[in-house]
Amino acid sequence: MKKLLLAIALVLPLSLMAQDLKIGYINRQEVISLMPEAEAAMKQLEDMNLKYSQQGKALQEEMQRKYQEYQDYQAQPDADENILKYKESELMRLQQSLQEFSQNAQQTLEKKQQELMAPILDKLQVALKQVGDENGFLYIIDNTADILPYISPKAINVLPLVKKALNLK
C-alpha cells in the first residue's frame, strides 16, 4: 500500500505538470512577409538584382556581337590567323569576365540579403521570446516548411500573439 501511495505521489506531480505544458507553433515566413521592413528589404534586393541583370545582359550582348564579328571575319577568304587568334582570346576574356561578374553579383546579392534580413530576424526572435515568456510557452516551433506532419489541437498558433507584439495587422 505504501508503495502504491509513493508511486501515485511521484506520478501525480508529473501528470499535473504535463497538463501545464504549452507548445506553440508559427510560420515565421508568414510573419516576415507581413513586416514592412521585410517588404522594403525585398524591394531593395529586387532593385539590385535588376541592375545586375541589366549589366549581365549588356555583357552578354557584347559577347554575342564579338562572336558574330569573329564568325564574319573567319568566313573571309583572306582571314589572318593572328587576328583570328586575337579575336578568340578576346572572346575567352569576355566569357571569363561574364562568369566572374555573375558569380560576384550572386555573392553580393546573398550577402546583402543576409545583411538586410538580420535585423528583421532579430526583431522577430525578440517578439517570439516575448510571446513565449508572457504566455508560458515551453516551445514555439517554426512550421514554415510544413515539416510537422501533425499538430495537436492543443498546440497554439502564436501568429496572432506575435503580430500583436510586432504591431502588425
N, C-alpha and C positions, 0 to 999 in steps of 0.2 A: 504494500500500500504506500509506504514511504517513497519507494522508487517511482511509482506512478505519479505521485504528487510532485516529486522532484522533476520528473520528465515534463509534466504539464507546466510547472513553474519556469522551466528553461525554454520550452517551445512557445508559450503564450506571448512573452515579450517579442519574440521573433515574428510571430504572425501579426501582432499589433503593429510592429514597426513596418512590416511589408505592406500593410494597408496604407500607410502614410507616404509611401514612395510615389513621387510624381515624376513622370517622364514626359518630356515634350518633344515635339518634332517641328521642323521648319524647312522650307525650301528657301535656302539662302539666295539663290539666283532670283527668285521671285521678289524678295525684299530689295535686292540690289537694283533690279530693274525699276523699282518704284522710287529710288533715291535720286533726287535732282543732280547730285554730284556725279553719279554714275552716268546719267544722260549727258552731262557736259563732258565727261571724260571720253565717252564713246564718240561724241561729235568731234572732239579734238583728234582722236585716233583715226577717224574716218577722213578728216581733212589731211592728216599726214599721209595716210595711205593713198589718197587721191594724188597728192603731189608726187609721191614716189612712183605711182603707176604712170603718171604722165611723163615723168623723166625716163622711166624704163621704156615706155612706148617710143619716145623720141630716139633713144639709143638703138632700139630695135629697128626703127625705120632707117636710121643712118646706116646700120649694118646691112640691111636689105639693099639700100641704094649702092653701097660699096660693092656688095656681092654682084649686083647687076652690072656695075661698071667692070668688074673683074671678068664676068662672063662675056660681056660685049668685047672687051679687049682681047680675051682669049680666042674669040671667034675670028679675029682679024688674021688674014693670011701672013702678015708680016709682024705678028706679035713677038716682042722681045722677051726672052727667057728671064732676064734680070728684072724687068718691070713686072712680069707675072709673079716672080718670087716675092717682090716687094709688096704687091697687092695681096698676095696670100698671107704674108706676115702681118699686114695691116688688118686683114680680116680676123686673124687669130688674136691680135691685140684687142680688137673691138669685142670679140666673143668673150675673152677673159675679163675685159672691163665690164661688160654687161653682167657676167656671172658674179663678179665682185660687188657690183652695185646692188644686185638683187639680194645677195647674202647680207650685205651691210644694212640694207633697208629693212630686211626681215628682223635682224638683230636689234636694230634701233626701235622698230615698232614694238617688239616684245619687251624691250627694256622700258619704253615709255608707258606701255600698258601696265607693267608691274609698278612703276613709279606713280601712275595716276590711281591705280586701284588700291594701293597700300593704305592710304588714309581712309578710304571708303570701307575696306575690310576691317580696319581697326575700329572705326565708328560702329560698324555692325557688331563686332565682337563685344564692345563695351555695352551696347544695348542688350545683347543676349545674356551677358553676365548680370546686368541689372535686372532683367526679367527673371532670370534663374534665381538670383538671390532674393528678390522681393516676393516671389511666388513659391519658393521652396522646392524648386525642381532639383532632382538628383542628377538628371541628364537632360540636355536638349540635343537631339540628334538631327543632323543635316540630312535631309532626304532629297537633295537636289537631283540626284541621278536616279531617283526611284529605285534605290538599291535595297530598300526594306521590303521584303516580299509580303509582310503582314504588319499592320499597325493596329494594335488593340484599340477598341473604342475607349478604353481607359486612358490611353495616351492623349496628350493635349496638343493641338496645333497652336503653337505660340505666335503665329503670324500676327494676329490682331494685337497681341501684347507688345510685340517688337515694333509694329507700325506705330503704335501709340508712343512708345519710348523714343522713337525717331521722329515723331510728329509728321508721319506720312498719312496720306489719305487712302 
